[in-house]
Amino acid sequence: MVAVLPLPGSPMYDGNDRGVIDQALADLDIYQRAGVDSIIFENDHDLPYIQPPLDEKGIALMTKIVKEARQTFDGPIGVQMLEAANITSLEIAAEAGLDYIRVEAFVFAHVGGSGIINGSAGKILRRRKELQAEHIQVFADVKKKHGSHSLTIDLDITDEIMQQNFLWQTE
């Protein structure tokens, strides 16, 4: 995973778009030389995270980064925009010709650092179809590592996995 430096709109963004791009591509180069077969870009340094909508300039810069990465990396490329900006991730992936997205709260809600994050499977799958981007795979967290799952504490993890599998079988 390439942890992209702070993007525009983030409190720690330093105003240097080219520096953010160059660092992300330098990290990608290291991974390529190490022989990775897939890479994902994430706005990991946009702390503290906020739920959508995200800053348009930040979205544009991430889109530019992954488009440049697509020109130099032949393997599968993905993107995740935190905190649960799942539709934004999908739109970036579609515009940049990426292969997959990683999403939080796909079928059930949880509580993250920015509050309650609702399940988004219905919105993601509808938007993916609308974009004619059904080739973009969705890798979904079952239980996000940095979240509270008190809202679904009564569900066994297998219940959540079965719900996700059901969604894939009905596509």
C-alpha positions as CSV (number, residue, x, y, z in Angstrom):
1,M,0.0,0.0,0.0
2,V,1.3,3.4,-0.9
3,A,0.3,5.8,1.9
4,V,0.0,9.0,0.0
5,L,1.2,12.2,1.7
6,P,-1.5,14.6,2.9
7,L,-3.7,15.8,0.1
8,P,-5.3,19.2,-0.4
9,G,-7.9,19.9,2.2
10,S,-6.0,17.9,4.9
11,P,-4.7,20.0,7.8
12,M,-1.2,18.6,7.2
13,Y,-1.1,19.3,3.4
14,D,2.0,21.4,2.6
15,G,0.8,22.9,-0.7
16,N,3.3,21.0,-2.8
17,D,1.2,18.9,-5.2
18,R,4.3,17.8,-7.2
19,G,6.0,16.6,-4.0
20,V,3.0,14.5,-3.1
21,I,2.9,12.9,-6.6
22,D,6.7,12.4,-6.7
23,Q,6.7,10.7,-3.3
24,A,3.8,8.4,-4.2
25,L,5.5,7.4,-7.5
26,A,8.8,6.9,-5.7
27,D,7.1,4.5,-3.3
28,L,5.5,2.7,-6.2
29,D,9.0,2.3,-7.8
30,I,10.3,0.7,-4.6
31,Y,7.5,-1.7,-4.6
32,Q,7.9,-2.5,-8.3
33,R,11.6,-3.2,-7.8
34,A,10.6,-5.5,-4.9
35,G,8.4,-7.5,-7.2
36,V,4.9,-6.7,-5.9
37,D,2.1,-7.9,-8.2
38,S,-0.5,-5.4,-7.1
39,I,-0.6,-2.0,-5.4
40,I,-3.2,0.2,-3.7
41,F,-3.1,3.9,-3.0
42,E,-4.6,5.3,0.1
43,N,-5.0,8.8,1.6
44,D,-3.5,7.5,4.8
45,H,-2.0,10.8,5.9
46,D,-5.2,12.9,5.7
47,L,-5.5,13.0,9.4
48,P,-7.9,13.4,11.1
49,Y,-10.2,11.6,8.7
50,I,-13.5,13.0,7.7
51,Q,-16.5,11.3,6.0
52,P,-17.5,12.4,2.5
53,P,-17.6,14.8,0.9
54,L,-13.9,15.1,0.6
55,D,-12.0,18.1,-0.7
56,E,-12.3,18.3,-4.5
57,K,-8.7,19.3,-4.9
58,G,-7.6,16.3,-2.9
59,I,-9.7,14.0,-5.0
60,A,-8.3,15.5,-8.2
61,L,-4.7,15.1,-6.9
62,M,-5.3,11.4,-5.9
63,T,-6.8,10.9,-9.4
64,K,-3.7,12.4,-11.0
65,I,-1.4,10.2,-8.9
66,V,-3.2,6.9,-9.8
67,K,-3.4,7.9,-13.5
68,E,0.4,8.4,-13.5
69,A,0.8,5.1,-11.6
70,R,-1.4,3.3,-14.2
71,Q,1.1,4.4,-16.9
72,T,4.1,2.8,-15.2
73,F,2.6,-0.2,-13.4
74,D,1.1,-3.1,-15.3
75,G,-0.3,-5.1,-12.4
76,P,-3.7,-4.5,-10.7
77,I,-4.0,-1.1,-9.0
78,G,-6.6,-0.1,-6.4
79,V,-7.5,2.9,-4.4
80,Q,-9.1,3.7,-1.0
81,M,-10.2,7.1,0.2
82,L,-10.7,7.2,3.9
83,E,-13.0,7.6,5.9
84,A,-15.4,5.5,4.0
85,A,-15.4,7.7,0.9
86,N,-16.3,4.6,-1.0
87,I,-18.1,6.2,-3.8
88,T,-15.3,8.6,-4.3
89,S,-12.9,5.7,-4.4
90,L,-15.0,4.1,-7.1
91,E,-15.2,7.2,-9.2
92,I,-11.5,7.7,-9.0
93,A,-10.9,4.1,-10.0
94,A,-13.3,4.4,-13.0
95,E,-11.7,7.6,-14.2
96,A,-8.2,6.3,-13.9
97,G,-8.8,2.8,-15.3
98,L,-8.0,1.0,-12.0
99,D,-8.8,-2.6,-11.1
100,Y,-10.3,-2.4,-7.6
101,I,-11.3,-0.4,-4.6
102,R,-11.1,-1.2,-0.9
103,V,-14.2,-0.2,1.1
104,E,-15.2,0.2,4.7
105,A,-18.7,-0.7,6.0
106,F,-19.8,-2.6,2.9
107,V,-22.8,-4.4,4.4
108,F,-23.1,-3.2,8.0
109,A,-22.5,0.0,9.9
110,H,-19.7,0.6,12.4
111,V,-18.3,3.5,14.3
112,G,-15.1,5.1,13.1
113,G,-13.1,8.0,14.2
114,S,-15.5,10.4,12.5
115,G,-18.7,8.8,13.7
116,I,-21.2,6.3,12.4
117,I,-20.3,4.9,9.0
118,N,-23.3,3.2,7.3
119,G,-23.2,0.2,5.0
120,S,-22.7,1.3,1.4
121,A,-23.1,-1.8,-0.7
122,G,-26.3,-0.6,-2.3
123,K,-24.8,2.7,-3.3
124,I,-21.5,1.3,-4.5
125,L,-23.0,-1.4,-6.7
126,R,-25.6,1.0,-8.2
127,R,-22.9,3.7,-8.9
128,R,-20.5,1.1,-10.3
129,K,-23.2,0.0,-12.8
130,E,-24.1,3.6,-13.6
131,L,-20.4,4.2,-14.4
132,Q,-20.3,1.1,-16.5
133,A,-17.4,0.0,-14.3
134,E,-18.5,-3.4,-13.2
135,H,-15.0,-4.7,-14.0
136,I,-13.8,-2.8,-10.9
137,Q,-13.6,-5.3,-8.0
138,V,-14.7,-4.4,-4.5
139,F,-12.6,-5.6,-1.6
140,A,-14.6,-5.0,1.5
141,D,-13.7,-5.0,5.1
142,V,-15.8,-7.4,7.2
143,K,-14.8,-5.7,10.4
144,K,-12.7,-2.6,10.1
145,K,-9.6,-2.8,12.3
146,H,-9.9,0.8,13.5
147,G,-13.6,0.8,14.2
148,S,-16.1,-0.1,16.9
149,H,-18.5,-2.8,16.0
150,S,-20.9,-2.3,18.9
151,L,-23.8,-1.8,16.4
152,T,-23.4,-5.3,15.1
153,I,-22.1,-7.0,18.2
154,D,-25.0,-9.4,18.0
155,L,-23.8,-10.7,14.6
156,D,-21.3,-13.5,14.3
157,I,-18.5,-12.6,11.8
158,T,-19.8,-15.5,9.6
159,D,-23.2,-13.7,9.4
160,E,-21.4,-10.7,8.0
161,I,-19.4,-12.7,5.5
162,M,-22.5,-14.6,4.4
163,Q,-24.3,-11.2,3.7
164,Q,-21.4,-10.0,1.6
165,N,-21.3,-13.3,-0.3
166,F,-25.0,-13.0,-0.9
167,L,-24.5,-9.6,-2.5
168,W,-21.9,-11.0,-4.9
169,Q,-24.0,-13.9,-5.9
170,T,-27.0,-11.6,-6.8
171,E,-25.0,-9.3,-9.0
